[in-house]
Amino acid sequence: MYQFAYAEIMEEGVAVSKDREWQVLNRSIALLEAAKQQKGYSKEAIEAIYYTRRVWIRFIEDLRVPDNQLNDELRANLISIGIWILNETEKIRKRDSSNFQGIIDITTIIRDGLK
């Protein structure tokens, strides 16, 4: 009985975490979409880049923790994706790119994989 209740709590914790990650990625997508609509390096672009970088830096930090429950291959793939997104946001920040759509597309795939 006690272990059953603990298992329910653990399952609930995972569901809550996935939902929170989904919300964070959804917010990143919304900010990137708003930035894409603006001309040049706008206030929206700065906000989208800053937020998206914070999200992916945190995800990468979490994925590097040995206790992370994802399998090694998935963790490595997500870290690679995160590094790519960080590189793309840096190119946008430096005004060497305006590839908001690429970041939106990849982030959408990751977000939708959480549901």
C-alpha positions as CSV (number, residue, x, y, z in Angstrom):
1,M,0.0,0.0,0.0
2,Y,2.7,2.5,0.9
3,Q,4.8,1.7,-2.2
4,F,1.7,2.0,-4.4
5,A,1.1,5.5,-3.0
6,Y,4.8,6.4,-3.5
7,A,4.7,5.2,-7.1
8,E,1.6,7.4,-7.7
9,I,3.5,10.4,-6.3
10,M,6.5,9.7,-8.4
11,E,4.3,9.4,-11.5
12,E,2.6,12.6,-10.7
13,G,6.0,14.3,-10.2
14,V,7.1,13.3,-13.7
15,A,3.8,14.5,-15.2
16,V,4.1,17.9,-13.4
17,S,7.7,18.2,-14.6
18,K,6.8,17.4,-18.2
19,D,3.9,19.9,-18.1
20,R,6.2,22.6,-16.7
21,E,8.8,21.8,-19.5
22,W,6.0,22.0,-22.1
23,Q,4.9,25.4,-20.8
24,V,8.5,26.7,-20.8
25,L,9.1,25.6,-24.4
26,N,5.7,26.9,-25.4
27,R,6.6,30.3,-24.0
28,S,10.0,30.2,-25.8
29,I,8.2,29.5,-29.1
30,A,5.7,32.3,-28.5
31,L,8.6,34.8,-27.9
32,L,10.5,33.6,-30.9
33,E,7.4,33.9,-33.1
34,A,6.9,37.5,-31.9
35,A,10.6,38.3,-32.6
36,K,10.3,36.8,-36.1
37,Q,7.5,39.2,-36.9
38,Q,9.6,42.3,-36.1
39,K,12.1,43.9,-38.5
40,G,15.7,43.9,-37.4
41,Y,17.1,43.3,-34.0
42,S,14.1,44.3,-31.9
43,K,13.2,44.4,-28.2
44,E,11.2,41.2,-28.9
45,A,14.3,39.5,-30.4
46,I,16.3,40.4,-27.3
47,E,13.6,39.0,-25.0
48,A,13.2,35.8,-27.1
49,I,17.0,35.1,-27.3
50,Y,17.5,35.8,-23.6
51,Y,14.6,33.5,-22.5
52,T,15.5,30.7,-25.0
53,R,19.1,30.7,-24.0
54,R,18.2,30.5,-20.3
55,V,15.8,27.6,-21.0
56,W,18.4,25.6,-22.9
57,I,21.3,26.3,-20.6
58,R,19.1,25.0,-17.8
59,F,18.0,21.9,-19.8
60,I,21.7,21.1,-20.7
61,E,22.7,21.5,-17.0
62,D,19.9,19.1,-16.0
63,L,20.8,16.6,-18.8
64,R,24.4,16.5,-17.8
65,V,23.5,15.3,-14.2
66,P,24.3,11.6,-13.9
67,D,21.1,11.1,-12.0
68,N,19.0,12.2,-15.0
69,Q,16.5,9.4,-15.7
70,L,16.7,9.7,-19.5
71,N,18.8,7.1,-21.4
72,D,22.3,8.2,-22.4
73,E,21.5,8.4,-26.1
74,L,18.5,10.6,-25.7
75,R,20.4,12.8,-23.2
76,A,23.3,13.2,-25.7
77,N,20.9,14.0,-28.5
78,L,19.0,16.7,-26.5
79,I,22.3,18.2,-25.4
80,S,23.4,18.4,-29.0
81,I,20.1,20.1,-29.9
82,G,20.5,22.5,-27.0
83,I,24.0,23.4,-28.2
84,W,22.8,24.0,-31.7
85,I,20.0,26.3,-30.3
86,L,22.5,28.2,-28.2
87,N,24.8,28.6,-31.3
88,E,21.8,29.8,-33.4
89,T,20.7,32.3,-30.7
90,E,24.3,33.6,-30.5
91,K,24.3,34.2,-34.3
92,I,21.1,36.1,-34.0
93,R,22.4,38.1,-31.1
94,K,25.5,39.0,-33.2
95,R,23.2,39.9,-36.1
96,D,24.8,37.2,-38.3
97,S,21.5,35.3,-38.7
98,S,17.7,35.7,-38.4
99,N,17.0,32.0,-38.1
100,F,14.1,32.3,-35.7
101,Q,12.1,29.8,-37.7
102,G,14.7,27.1,-37.4
103,I,14.8,27.4,-33.6
104,I,11.0,27.5,-33.5
105,D,10.7,24.3,-35.6
106,I,13.2,22.4,-33.5
107,T,11.7,23.7,-30.2
108,T,8.2,22.7,-31.4
109,I,9.3,19.2,-32.1
110,I,10.9,18.9,-28.7
111,R,7.8,20.4,-27.0
112,D,5.4,18.2,-28.8
113,G,7.4,15.1,-27.9
114,L,6.7,15.8,-24.2
115,K,3.0,15.1,-24.6
